[in-house]
Amino acid sequence: MHLARQSFNLALFAAAVSTFMSLVGAGFLLTEKANDGAVTAAEGMAEACAMRSAC
């Protein structure tokens, strides 16, 4: 039971980080403060970090 709750919390955290990074990235793209590659790379790194939960 504890492992299931921990897995759910990790997945929820990863989804929240991904959503936040997507919104921030969209804001940067709309205001032309970052290029497509930088936003994509930042999202990928944040998602990988959230999934590992050991950054």
C-alpha positions as CSV (number, residue, x, y, z in Angstrom):
1,M,0.0,0.0,0.0
2,H,2.8,2.4,0.9
3,L,4.6,1.7,-2.4
4,A,1.5,2.3,-4.4
5,R,0.9,5.7,-2.7
6,Q,4.5,6.7,-3.3
7,S,4.3,5.7,-6.9
8,F,1.1,7.7,-7.3
9,N,2.6,10.8,-5.6
10,L,5.7,10.6,-7.9
11,A,3.5,10.4,-11.0
12,L,1.4,13.3,-9.8
13,F,4.6,15.3,-9.1
14,A,6.0,14.5,-12.5
15,A,2.7,15.6,-14.2
16,A,2.6,18.8,-12.3
17,V,6.3,19.6,-13.2
18,S,5.6,18.8,-16.8
19,T,2.5,21.0,-16.9
20,F,4.3,23.9,-15.2
21,M,7.2,23.7,-17.6
22,S,4.9,23.5,-20.6
23,L,3.1,26.7,-19.5
24,V,6.3,28.5,-18.7
25,G,7.8,27.4,-22.0
26,A,4.7,28.5,-23.9
27,G,4.9,31.9,-22.2
28,F,8.6,32.3,-23.2
29,L,7.7,31.3,-26.8
30,L,4.8,33.7,-27.0
31,T,7.0,36.6,-25.7
32,E,9.9,35.5,-27.9
33,K,12.3,35.2,-25.0
34,A,13.4,31.7,-25.8
35,N,13.7,29.6,-29.0
36,D,12.0,26.3,-29.6
37,G,15.0,24.1,-28.9
38,A,15.7,25.7,-25.5
39,V,12.2,25.2,-24.3
40,T,12.1,21.6,-25.5
41,A,15.4,20.8,-23.9
42,A,14.4,22.4,-20.6
43,E,11.1,20.5,-20.5
44,G,12.9,17.2,-21.3
45,M,15.4,17.8,-18.5
46,A,12.8,18.8,-16.0
47,E,10.7,15.7,-16.8
48,A,13.7,13.4,-16.5
49,C,14.6,15.0,-13.2
50,A,11.1,14.6,-11.9
51,M,10.9,11.0,-12.9
52,R,14.2,10.2,-11.2
53,S,13.3,12.2,-8.2
54,A,16.9,12.5,-7.3
55,C,18.1,15.9,-8.7
